[in-house]
Amino acid sequence: MTTPDVATPEGFRAAAEGCHAALLRVAARMVGDAHAAEDLVQETFVRAFAARGRFRGDARPFTWFCAILLNLAKNELRRRAVRRLFSLGLLVEAGGEPAAPGAGPAARAEGDDEGRALRAAIARLPHMQRAALVLVSLEGLPAADAARALRTTEAAVWQALSRGRAALRRDHRD
């Protein structure tokens, strides 16, 4: 199987179509929201298409898309944290109490308790640990490709995996 030439519109389309489902899974696991994941994948493709002439070809297109997606996911999570803090501050100023996380019917309907607990535990991990776990453990990406996507070393990916797994084990025991 040859790697499509992403510099051409046809090659880009082939690469994007081949990576779409896996990128959606990565995005959903990173941000925990299917709708936001779709938006992030679309934005990934928009940015990658605009930069397709700069794709060096030293990594697979999936790895390149992942690097873009992970940066977008990190930015989305930062924006959410700021919005959450701002909203909580306004709520407290108004004399209200914050709602319990996941209290809505949609949240209750989403998967079983154990699955929700695992997704919540993964969501609490620092970005690098979460990304390493999602890419290597859940998506099966080789650590070397994950390192390229995360713009770090393979050793750093293995360290993040180790720390992330240890944190999940601790969380599971508690």
C-alpha atoms as an extended CHARMM CRD file, in Angstrom:
* protein
*
       174  EXT
         1         1  MET       CA              0.0000000000        0.0000000000        0.0000000000  PROA      1               0.0000000000
         2         2  THR       CA              1.4880000000        3.3240000000       -1.0380000000  PROA      2               0.0000000000
         3         3  THR       CA              1.1020000000        6.5350000000        0.8990000000  PROA      3               0.0000000000
         4         4  PRO       CA             -1.0240000000        9.0710000000       -0.9950000000  PROA      4               0.0000000000
         5         5  ASP       CA              0.6840000000       12.2580000000       -2.1300000000  PROA      5               0.0000000000
         6         6  VAL       CA             -1.0790000000       14.7290000000        0.1580000000  PROA      6               0.0000000000
         7         7  ALA       CA              0.2790000000       17.6570000000       -1.8550000000  PROA      7               0.0000000000
         8         8  THR       CA             -2.3360000000       16.9330000000       -4.5270000000  PROA      8               0.0000000000
         9         9  PRO       CA             -6.0390000000       17.4250000000       -3.8160000000  PROA      9               0.0000000000
        10        10  GLU       CA             -6.7820000000       13.8160000000       -4.8420000000  PROA      10              0.0000000000
        11        11  GLY       CA             -4.0090000000       12.4280000000       -2.6450000000  PROA      11              0.0000000000
        12        12  PHE       CA             -5.1070000000       14.5900000000        0.2510000000  PROA      12              0.0000000000
        13        13  ARG       CA             -8.6900000000       13.3930000000       -0.1090000000  PROA      13              0.0000000000
        14        14  ALA       CA             -7.5460000000        9.7460000000       -0.1420000000  PROA      14              0.0000000000
        15        15  ALA       CA             -5.3850000000       10.2560000000        2.9590000000  PROA      15              0.0000000000
        16        16  ALA       CA             -8.1410000000       12.1420000000        4.7840000000  PROA      16              0.0000000000
        17        17  GLU       CA            -10.7670000000        9.5210000000        3.9720000000  PROA      17              0.0000000000
        18        18  GLY       CA             -8.4250000000        6.7550000000        5.1010000000  PROA      18              0.0000000000
        19        19  CYS       CA             -7.7090000000        8.4730000000        8.4310000000  PROA      19              0.0000000000
        20        20  HSD       CA            -11.1110000000        9.9780000000        9.2210000000  PROA      20              0.0000000000
        21        21  ALA       CA            -12.5280000000        7.2280000000       11.4740000000  PROA      21              0.0000000000
        22        22  ALA       CA             -9.3230000000        6.8340000000       13.4990000000  PROA      22              0.0000000000
        23        23  LEU       CA             -8.9820000000       10.6080000000       13.9100000000  PROA      23              0.0000000000
        24        24  LEU       CA            -12.5740000000       10.7920000000       15.1480000000  PROA      24              0.0000000000
        25        25  ARG       CA            -11.8170000000        8.1530000000       17.7780000000  PROA      25              0.0000000000
        26        26  VAL       CA             -8.6610000000        9.9950000000       18.8780000000  PROA      26              0.0000000000
        27        27  ALA       CA            -10.4890000000       13.3270000000       19.0590000000  PROA      27              0.0000000000
        28        28  ALA       CA            -13.4500000000       11.8700000000       20.9580000000  PROA      28              0.0000000000
        29        29  ARG       CA            -11.1380000000       10.2380000000       23.4700000000  PROA      29              0.0000000000
        30        30  MET       CA             -9.1690000000       13.4350000000       23.9080000000  PROA      30              0.0000000000
        31        31  VAL       CA            -12.1020000000       15.8170000000       24.3990000000  PROA      31              0.0000000000
        32        32  GLY       CA            -14.8430000000       13.3940000000       25.5000000000  PROA      32              0.0000000000
        33        33  ASP       CA            -17.5070000000       14.8200000000       23.1940000000  PROA      33              0.0000000000
        34        34  ALA       CA            -18.4860000000       13.3390000000       19.8230000000  PROA      34              0.0000000000
        35        35  HSD       CA            -19.7390000000       16.6440000000       18.3990000000  PROA      35              0.0000000000
        36        36  ALA       CA            -16.6070000000       18.5340000000       19.3940000000  PROA      36              0.0000000000
        37        37  ALA       CA            -14.5320000000       15.6400000000       18.0390000000  PROA      37              0.0000000000
        38        38  GLU       CA            -16.1640000000       15.9720000000       14.6110000000  PROA      38              0.0000000000
        39        39  ASP       CA            -15.4940000000       19.7140000000       14.6490000000  PROA      39              0.0000000000
        40        40  LEU       CA            -11.8530000000       19.1210000000       15.5960000000  PROA      40              0.0000000000
        41        41  VAL       CA            -11.3540000000       16.5770000000       12.8200000000  PROA      41              0.0000000000
        42        42  GLN       CA            -12.8920000000       18.9400000000       10.2820000000  PROA      42              0.0000000000
        43        43  GLU       CA            -10.6470000000       21.7670000000       11.4820000000  PROA      43              0.0000000000
        44        44  THR       CA             -7.6800000000       19.3750000000       11.3120000000  PROA      44              0.0000000000
        45        45  PHE       CA             -8.4200000000       18.6740000000        7.6550000000  PROA      45              0.0000000000
        46        46  VAL       CA             -8.9220000000       22.3730000000        6.8800000000  PROA      46              0.0000000000
        47        47  ARG       CA             -5.5630000000       23.2670000000        8.4160000000  PROA      47              0.0000000000
        48        48  ALA       CA             -3.7820000000       20.2680000000        6.9130000000  PROA      48              0.0000000000
        49        49  PHE       CA             -5.1650000000       21.0370000000        3.4510000000  PROA      49              0.0000000000
        50        50  ALA       CA             -3.9510000000       24.6240000000        3.7170000000  PROA      50              0.0000000000
        51        51  ALA       CA             -0.4950000000       23.3530000000        4.7430000000  PROA      51              0.0000000000
        52        52  ARG       CA             -0.3570000000       20.2900000000        2.4780000000  PROA      52              0.0000000000
        53        53  GLY       CA              2.5480000000       21.7240000000        0.4860000000  PROA      53              0.0000000000
        54        54  ARG       CA              4.6560000000       21.6990000000        3.6670000000  PROA      54              0.0000000000
        55        55  PHE       CA              4.0550000000       18.0060000000        4.4030000000  PROA      55              0.0000000000
        56        56  ARG       CA              7.5810000000       16.5630000000        4.3820000000  PROA      56              0.0000000000
        57        57  GLY       CA              6.5880000000       12.9420000000        3.9560000000  PROA      57              0.0000000000
        58        58  ASP       CA              8.8730000000       11.7040000000        6.7600000000  PROA      58              0.0000000000
        59        59  ALA       CA              5.7830000000       10.4270000000        8.6200000000  PROA      59              0.0000000000
        60        60  ARG       CA              2.5260000000        8.8260000000        7.5780000000  PROA      60              0.0000000000
        61        61  PRO       CA             -0.3290000000       11.2280000000        6.8310000000  PROA      61              0.0000000000
        62        62  PHE       CA             -2.1730000000        9.8710000000        9.8970000000  PROA      62              0.0000000000
        63        63  THR       CA              0.7350000000       10.9430000000       12.1070000000  PROA      63              0.0000000000
        64        64  TRP       CA              0.7520000000       14.3970000000       10.5300000000  PROA      64              0.0000000000
        65        65  PHE       CA             -3.0170000000       14.7370000000       10.9580000000  PROA      65              0.0000000000
        66        66  CYS       CA             -2.6750000000       13.5590000000       14.5720000000  PROA      66              0.0000000000
        67        67  ALA       CA             -0.1110000000       16.2420000000       15.3560000000  PROA      67              0.0000000000
        68        68  ILE       CA             -2.5230000000       18.9000000000       14.1180000000  PROA      68              0.0000000000
        69        69  LEU       CA             -5.5030000000       17.2810000000       15.8500000000  PROA      69              0.0000000000
        70        70  LEU       CA             -3.7350000000       16.9470000000       19.2030000000  PROA      70              0.0000000000
        71        71  ASN       CA             -2.7880000000       20.6280000000       19.1840000000  PROA      71              0.0000000000
        72        72  LEU       CA             -6.3750000000       21.5740000000       18.3700000000  PROA      72              0.0000000000
        73        73  ALA       CA             -7.6500000000       19.2540000000       21.1260000000  PROA      73              0.0000000000
        74        74  LYS       CA             -5.2620000000       20.7750000000       23.6420000000  PROA      74              0.0000000000
        75        75  ASN       CA             -6.4860000000       24.2480000000       22.7040000000  PROA      75              0.0000000000
        76        76  GLU       CA            -10.1330000000       23.1330000000       22.9740000000  PROA      76              0.0000000000
        77        77  LEU       CA             -9.5460000000       21.6800000000       26.4370000000  PROA      77              0.0000000000
        78        78  ARG       CA             -7.8580000000       24.9040000000       27.5420000000  PROA      78              0.0000000000
        79        79  ARG       CA            -10.8000000000       26.9440000000       26.2520000000  PROA      79              0.0000000000
        80        80  ARG       CA            -13.2080000000       24.6650000000       28.1100000000  PROA      80              0.0000000000
        81        81  ALA       CA            -11.2460000000       25.0230000000       31.3290000000  PROA      81              0.0000000000
        82        82  VAL       CA            -11.3380000000       28.8120000000       31.0550000000  PROA      82              0.0000000000
        83        83  ARG       CA            -15.0700000000       28.7780000000       30.2570000000  PROA      83              0.0000000000
        84        84  ARG       CA            -15.7260000000       26.3820000000       33.1500000000  PROA      84              0.0000000000
        85        85  LEU       CA            -13.8080000000       28.5780000000       35.5910000000  PROA      85              0.0000000000
        86        86  PHE       CA            -15.5140000000       31.7000000000       34.3080000000  PROA      86              0.0000000000
        87        87  SER       CA            -18.9660000000       30.0780000000       34.4860000000  PROA      87              0.0000000000
        88        88  LEU       CA            -18.3120000000       28.7110000000       37.9660000000  PROA      88              0.0000000000
        89        89  GLY       CA            -17.1640000000       32.1500000000       39.1150000000  PROA      89              0.0000000000
        90        90  LEU       CA            -20.3520000000       33.7570000000       37.7870000000  PROA      90              0.0000000000
        91        91  LEU       CA            -22.4670000000       31.0320000000       39.3910000000  PROA      91              0.0000000000
        92        92  VAL       CA            -20.8130000000       31.4500000000       42.7850000000  PROA      92              0.0000000000
        93        93  GLU       CA            -21.1450000000       35.2480000000       42.5560000000  PROA      93              0.0000000000
        94        94  ALA       CA            -24.8610000000       34.7770000000       41.8990000000  PROA      94              0.0000000000
        95        95  GLY       CA            -25.1700000000       32.5500000000       44.9850000000  PROA      95              0.0000000000
        96        96  GLY       CA            -25.7840000000       29.3230000000       43.0680000000  PROA      96              0.0000000000
        97        97  GLU       CA            -24.3030000000       25.8750000000       43.4530000000  PROA      97              0.0000000000
        98        98  PRO       CA            -22.5000000000       24.0630000000       40.6350000000  PROA      98              0.0000000000
        99        99  ALA       CA            -24.3470000000       21.0650000000       39.2290000000  PROA      99              0.0000000000
       100       100  ALA       CA            -22.9270000000       17.5970000000       39.7770000000  PROA      100             0.0000000000
       101       101  PRO       CA            -20.7850000000       16.4920000000       36.8190000000  PROA      101             0.0000000000
       102       102  GLY       CA            -22.6740000000       14.2360000000       34.4040000000  PROA      102             0.0000000000
       103       103  ALA       CA            -26.0300000000       14.8270000000       36.1090000000  PROA      103             0.0000000000
       104       104  GLY       CA            -28.0320000000       15.2240000000       32.8870000000  PROA      104             0.0000000000
       105       105  PRO       CA            -29.9890000000       12.4330000000       31.2100000000  PROA      105             0.0000000000
       106       106  ALA       CA            -27.6570000000       12.4310000000       28.2000000000  PROA      106             0.0000000000
       107       107  ALA       CA            -24.6820000000       11.8120000000       30.4610000000  PROA      107             0.0000000000
       108       108  ARG       CA            -26.4710000000        8.9680000000       32.2520000000  PROA      108             0.0000000000
       109       109  ALA       CA            -27.3470000000        7.3360000000       28.9510000000  PROA      109             0.0000000000
       110       110  GLU       CA            -23.7540000000        7.3870000000       27.7110000000  PROA      110             0.0000000000
       111       111  GLY       CA            -22.3010000000        3.9280000000       28.2600000000  PROA      111             0.0000000000
       112       112  ASP       CA            -22.0370000000        1.8430000000       31.3870000000  PROA      112             0.0000000000
       113       113  ASP       CA            -20.6980000000        2.9880000000       34.7480000000  PROA      113             0.0000000000
       114       114  GLU       CA            -17.3250000000        1.3100000000       34.2850000000  PROA      114             0.0000000000
       115       115  GLY       CA            -16.8690000000        2.8110000000       30.8100000000  PROA      115             0.0000000000
       116       116  ARG       CA            -17.8340000000        6.2470000000       32.0930000000  PROA      116             0.0000000000
       117       117  ALA       CA            -15.4240000000        5.8840000000       34.9890000000  PROA      117             0.0000000000
       118       118  LEU       CA            -12.5870000000        4.9430000000       32.6310000000  PROA      118             0.0000000000
       119       119  ARG       CA            -13.3570000000        7.8280000000       30.2480000000  PROA      119             0.0000000000
       120       120  ALA       CA            -13.4680000000       10.2100000000       33.2120000000  PROA      120             0.0000000000
       121       121  ALA       CA            -10.1630000000        8.8750000000       34.5610000000  PROA      121             0.0000000000
       122       122  ILE       CA             -8.5320000000        9.2890000000       31.1410000000  PROA      122             0.0000000000
       123       123  ALA       CA             -9.9540000000       12.8110000000       30.8690000000  PROA      123             0.0000000000
       124       124  ARG       CA             -8.3000000000       13.7490000000       34.1850000000  PROA      124             0.0000000000
       125       125  LEU       CA             -4.8360000000       12.7720000000       32.9470000000  PROA      125             0.0000000000
       126       126  PRO       CA             -2.4280000000       15.4950000000       31.8700000000  PROA      126             0.0000000000
       127       127  HSD       CA             -2.4970000000       16.1270000000       28.1020000000  PROA      127             0.0000000000
       128       128  MET       CA              0.7020000000       14.2050000000       27.2660000000  PROA      128             0.0000000000
       129       129  GLN       CA             -0.3130000000       11.1220000000       29.2650000000  PROA      129             0.0000000000
       130       130  ARG       CA             -3.8260000000       11.1690000000       27.7950000000  PROA      130             0.0000000000
       131       131  ALA       CA             -2.5360000000       11.6010000000       24.2530000000  PROA      131             0.0000000000
       132       132  ALA       CA              0.0470000000        8.8130000000       24.6290000000  PROA      132             0.0000000000
       133       133  LEU       CA             -2.5770000000        6.4340000000       26.0370000000  PROA      133             0.0000000000
       134       134  VAL       CA             -5.0970000000        7.2470000000       23.3250000000  PROA      134             0.0000000000
       135       135  LEU       CA             -2.6170000000        6.9550000000       20.4630000000  PROA      135             0.0000000000
       136       136  VAL       CA             -0.5770000000        3.9360000000       21.5700000000  PROA      136             0.0000000000
       137       137  SER       CA             -2.8150000000        1.9050000000       23.8710000000  PROA      137             0.0000000000
       138       138  LEU       CA             -6.2390000000        2.6090000000       22.3910000000  PROA      138             0.0000000000
       139       139  GLU       CA             -5.4640000000        3.3210000000       18.7190000000  PROA      139             0.0000000000
       140       140  GLY       CA             -2.4860000000        0.9610000000       18.3920000000  PROA      140             0.0000000000
       141       141  LEU       CA             -0.1630000000        3.5590000000       16.8930000000  PROA      141             0.0000000000
       142       142  PRO       CA              3.5380000000        2.6560000000       17.2000000000  PROA      142             0.0000000000
       143       143  ALA       CA              5.2820000000        4.7280000000       19.8770000000  PROA      143             0.0000000000
       144       144  ALA       CA              7.6110000000        6.2090000000       17.2530000000  PROA      144             0.0000000000
       145       145  ASP       CA              4.6320000000        7.5280000000       15.2620000000  PROA      145             0.0000000000
       146       146  ALA       CA              2.9800000000        8.8070000000       18.4290000000  PROA      146             0.0000000000
       147       147  ALA       CA              6.2150000000       10.6350000000       19.2670000000  PROA      147             0.0000000000
       148       148  ARG       CA              6.1710000000       12.3180000000       15.8520000000  PROA      148             0.0000000000
       149       149  ALA       CA              2.5110000000       13.2740000000       16.2820000000  PROA      149             0.0000000000
       150       150  LEU       CA              3.2110000000       14.6830000000       19.7450000000  PROA      150             0.0000000000
       151       151  ARG       CA              6.4340000000       16.3290000000       18.5810000000  PROA      151             0.0000000000
       152       152  THR       CA              8.4640000000       14.6350000000       21.2800000000  PROA      152             0.0000000000
       153       153  THR       CA             10.7790000000       11.6830000000       21.7120000000  PROA      153             0.0000000000
       154       154  GLU       CA              9.7770000000        8.0440000000       21.7850000000  PROA      154             0.0000000000
       155       155  ALA       CA             11.2130000000        7.8340000000       25.3180000000  PROA      155             0.0000000000
       156       156  ALA       CA              8.8940000000       10.6590000000       26.4070000000  PROA      156             0.0000000000
       157       157  VAL       CA              5.9280000000        8.7670000000       24.9420000000  PROA      157             0.0000000000
       158       158  TRP       CA              6.8720000000        5.6030000000       26.8630000000  PROA      158             0.0000000000
       159       159  GLN       CA              7.2880000000        7.6400000000       30.0390000000  PROA      159             0.0000000000
       160       160  ALA       CA              3.9010000000        9.3040000000       29.5500000000  PROA      160             0.0000000000
       161       161  LEU       CA              2.3310000000        5.8870000000       28.9140000000  PROA      161             0.0000000000
       162       162  SER       CA              3.8660000000        4.4900000000       32.0800000000  PROA      162             0.0000000000
       163       163  ARG       CA              2.7420000000        7.4280000000       34.1920000000  PROA      163             0.0000000000
       164       164  GLY       CA             -0.7110000000        7.4860000000       32.6300000000  PROA      164             0.0000000000
       165       165  ARG       CA             -1.2380000000        3.7690000000       33.2010000000  PROA      165             0.0000000000
       166       166  ALA       CA             -0.0190000000        4.0990000000       36.8000000000  PROA      166             0.0000000000
       167       167  ALA       CA             -2.4480000000        6.9690000000       37.3810000000  PROA      167             0.0000000000
       168       168  LEU       CA             -5.3060000000        4.9150000000       35.9370000000  PROA      168             0.0000000000
       169       169  ARG       CA             -4.4010000000        1.9740000000       38.1880000000  PROA      169             0.0000000000
       170       170  ARG       CA             -4.3300000000        4.2870000000       41.2340000000  PROA      170             0.0000000000
       171       171  ASP       CA             -7.6440000000        5.8080000000       40.2050000000  PROA      171             0.0000000000
       172       172  HSD       CA             -9.1740000000        2.3550000000       39.7650000000  PROA      172             0.0000000000
       173       173  ARG       CA             -8.0300000000        1.2410000000       43.2580000000  PROA      173             0.0000000000
       174       174  ASP       CA             -9.5460000000        4.3350000000       44.8980000000  PROA      174             0.0000000000
